[in-house]
C-alpha cells in the first residue's frame, strides 16, 4: 500500500488530506472519497481510505474543516462541523476540490468515483448526493439524515447506501421516516440498512472510549461494523462492476 499526504485549495481554505492506493494494481481504478466524523480528518478516516485501497480502489481521506484541524473535545467537534456546513456553497466547494484532486490522480479512473462518510461525514455525502454531484454511489455510516437542501425529483445521480444503528439516540425515528420519504419522492435509488442494538458511532473502535469519556451515547459494535463494511463492498462492486 502507498499513502501520500496532499494539500489542496477550495471553499476559501487550504485542506489537508491523504490518498491511499495499491501500487501493485496496474492502470486506473475507481476512486472513493472518505469524509471524516465530526472529530476531523484523523487516523480513523485515513484507516478507512487505506482499507479501500486494499480492496483495489484509490481511497482519499478528505478534509472538510480546513488546515487539517481535528477536535479532541465534543464542543470543538460540534463547532468545527457546524462551521463547515453553515454555508452549503462553501461546503460543496470544499468537497468538489477533493473530488477533482482524486479524479486528477493517475491511479484513478475519473469516470468511476464514489464517496463514503461517517457521522458528520455521512451527512455530508448524503447532502452532496442530494445536490446531484456526479458520483456513482454514496454511503453513510451512522450519519445525520437531515437535509439542508432536500433532494428534488430526478436530481440524485448516486446510488445511496445508509447504514444506521437502530438505537442511535442522535437520529430520531422521525428523521429516518422523513429521509425515506424524501428519497422516494425524489426517485432516488437507495438502500437503508438498520442494525439492531447498534448506537451512534458503531463502526469506530474509538467510539466506546469517547462515549465513556464524554458521557455520550457512542459505542463500537463489531457485528454492525463488519456487516456495514460488507454492504459497502457490495454497492461499490455493483456500481463499479468489479
C-alpha positions in Angstrom: 0.0 0.0 0.0 1.1 3.5 -0.8 -0.1 6.6 1.1 0.5 10.3 0.3 -0.4 13.4 2.3 -1.9 16.0 0.0 -2.7 19.7 0.3 -5.3 21.4 -1.8 -7.4 24.6 -2.0 -11.1 25.1 -2.2 -14.0 26.8 -0.5 -11.8 29.5 1.0 -9.4 27.3 2.8 -6.3 25.1 2.5 -7.2 21.5 3.1 -5.0 18.5 4.1 -6.0 15.0 3.1 -4.4 11.6 2.4 -4.6 9.4 -0.6 -4.0 5.6 -0.4 -3.6 3.1 -3.3 -2.1 -0.3 -4.0 0.8 0.2 -6.4 0.7 -3.5 -7.3 -2.6 -2.7 -9.2 -1.9 -1.6 -12.7 -3.9 1.0 -14.5 -6.6 3.5 -13.3 -9.2 2.2 -10.9 -12.3 3.6 -9.2 -11.7 6.3 -6.5 -13.6 6.7 -3.2 -13.7 9.8 -1.1 -13.8 9.3 2.7 -15.4 12.1 4.7 -14.5 12.2 8.4 -16.5 12.2 11.6 -17.0 15.5 13.5 -13.6 14.8 15.1 -11.9 15.8 11.8 -9.7 14.0 9.3 -7.9 11.9 11.8 -6.4 8.4 11.8 -9.8 6.7 11.6 -10.7 8.3 8.3 -7.2 7.6 7.0 -7.5 3.9 8.0 -10.7 3.6 6.1 -9.0 5.1 3.0 -6.3 2.5 3.3 -8.9 -0.2 3.7 -10.4 0.9 0.4 -7.0 0.8 -1.2 -6.7 -2.8 0.0 -9.9 -3.5 -1.9 -8.3 -2.2 -5.1 -9.7 1.3 -5.1 -8.0 4.7 -4.6 -9.1 5.9 -1.2 -8.9 9.6 -0.3 -9.5 10.8 3.3 -10.6 14.4 2.7 -10.6 17.5 5.0 -13.9 19.4 5.4 -12.7 21.6 8.2 -9.6 23.2 6.6 -6.0 23.2 7.7 -6.3 19.5 8.7 -7.6 20.5 12.1 -9.1 17.9 14.4 -11.0 18.1 17.6 -10.3 16.3 20.9 -13.5 17.5 22.7 -17.1 17.4 21.5 -17.5 21.1 22.0 -14.8 21.8 19.4 -16.0 19.0 17.2 -19.5 20.4 17.1 -18.2 23.9 16.4 -16.0 22.8 13.5 -18.8 20.7 12.0 -21.3 23.5 12.3 -18.9 26.0 10.7 -18.1 23.6 7.8 -21.8 23.1 6.9 -23.1 26.6 7.8 -22.6 27.7 4.2 -23.6 25.0 1.8 -21.9 26.6 -1.2 -18.7 26.7 0.7 -19.1 23.0 1.8 -19.8 22.0 -1.7 -16.7 23.8 -2.9 -14.5 22.0 -0.4 -16.0 18.6 -1.3 -15.6 19.4 -5.1 -12.0 20.4 -4.6 -11.2 17.0 -3.1 -13.2 15.2 -5.8 -11.3 17.0 -8.6 -8.0 16.1 -6.9 -9.0 12.5 -6.7 -10.1 12.4 -10.3 -6.8 14.0 -11.4 -4.7 11.3 -9.9 -3.1 8.9 -12.5 -4.2 6.0 -10.3 -7.8 7.0 -10.5 -10.4 6.3 -13.2 -12.2 9.7 -13.2 -15.4 8.2 -14.6 -15.8 5.9 -11.6 -15.9 7.7 -8.3 -17.9 7.3 -5.0 -17.9 8.9 -1.6 -18.5 7.5 1.9 -18.8 9.3 5.2 -19.1 8.7 9.0 -21.3 10.6 11.4 -20.8 14.2 10.2 -19.3 12.8 7.0 -22.3 10.7 6.4 -24.5 13.8 6.4 -22.0 15.5 4.0 -22.1 12.7 1.4 -25.9 12.4 1.5 -26.2 16.2 1.0 -23.8 16.1 -1.9 -25.9 13.3 -3.5 -29.0 15.4 -2.9 -27.3 18.2 -4.9 -26.7 15.9 -7.8 -23.0 15.6 -7.5 -21.5 13.3 -10.2 -20.9 10.3 -8.0 -21.7 6.6 -8.8 -22.5 5.9 -5.1 -22.5 7.4 -1.7 -22.6 5.5 1.6 -23.4 6.9 5.1 -22.4 5.2 8.3 -24.3 6.4 11.4 -24.6 9.7 9.6 -27.0 12.6 10.0 -30.1 12.3 7.8 -31.5 15.8 7.7 -31.2 17.9 4.5 -30.0 21.5 4.2 -31.4 21.3 0.7 -33.7 18.4 0.1 -33.4 16.2 -3.0 -35.5 17.1 -6.0 -37.0 14.6 -8.4 -34.6 13.4 -11.0 -31.5 15.2 -9.5 -29.9 12.4 -7.5 -27.4 10.5 -9.6 -25.6 8.4 -7.0 -26.9 5.1 -5.7 -27.3 5.6 -1.9 -26.5 3.3 1.0 -27.4 4.3 4.6 -26.1 2.1 7.4 -27.9 3.1 10.6 -28.0 1.9 14.2 -31.5 1.1 15.5 -30.7 2.6 18.9 -28.9 5.7 17.6 -30.1 8.5 20.0 -28.8 11.2 17.8 -31.2 10.3 14.9 -34.9 10.2 15.9 -37.2 7.9 14.1 -39.0 10.9 12.6 -35.7 11.7 10.8 -35.5 8.2 9.4 -39.0 8.3 8.1 -38.5 11.8 6.6 -35.4 10.7 4.9 -37.0 7.7 3.3 -40.0 9.8 2.2 -37.6 12.4 0.7 -35.7 9.7 -1.2 -38.8 8.1 -2.6 -40.3 11.3 -3.7 -37.0 12.3 -5.4 -36.9 8.9 -7.2 -33.5 8.1 -5.7 -32.2 4.6 -5.6 -31.3 3.9 -2.0 -30.8 1.1 0.5 -31.4 1.7 4.2 -29.9 -0.9 6.5 -30.7 -1.0 10.2 -28.5 -2.8 12.8 -30.4 -3.9 15.9 -28.8 -2.8 19.1 -26.3 -0.6 17.5 -25.9 3.0 18.5 -24.1 6.1 17.2 -20.5 5.5 16.1 -21.0 1.8 15.7 -18.2 1.5 13.1 -15.5 3.2 15.0 -13.4 1.4 17.6 -12.8 4.7 19.3 -16.5 5.3 19.9 -16.8 3.4 23.1 -13.9 5.3 24.7 -15.2 8.6 23.6 -18.7 7.8 24.7 -17.4 6.9 28.2 -15.1 9.9 28.4 -17.6 12.5 27.4 -20.8 10.7 28.7 -22.2 10.5 25.2 -24.3 7.6 23.7 -21.5 6.3 21.5 -20.2 2.8 21.2 -18.4 0.4 18.8 -20.4 -2.6 17.6 -18.2 -5.1 15.9 -21.0 -7.0 14.2 -22.6 -3.9 12.8 -19.1 -2.6 11.7 -18.4 -5.8 9.8 -21.9 -6.0 8.3 -21.9 -2.4 7.2 -18.5 -2.8 5.6 -19.8 -5.8 3.6 -22.7 -3.6 2.5 -20.3 -1.0 1.2 -18.2 -3.6 -0.6 -21.4 -4.9 -2.3 -22.6 -1.5 -3.5 -19.1 -0.5 -4.7 -18.8 -3.8 -6.5 -22.1 -3.3 -8.2 -21.7 0.3 -9.3 -18.1 -0.2 -10.4 -18.8 -3.7 -11.8 -15.8 -5.3 -10.1 
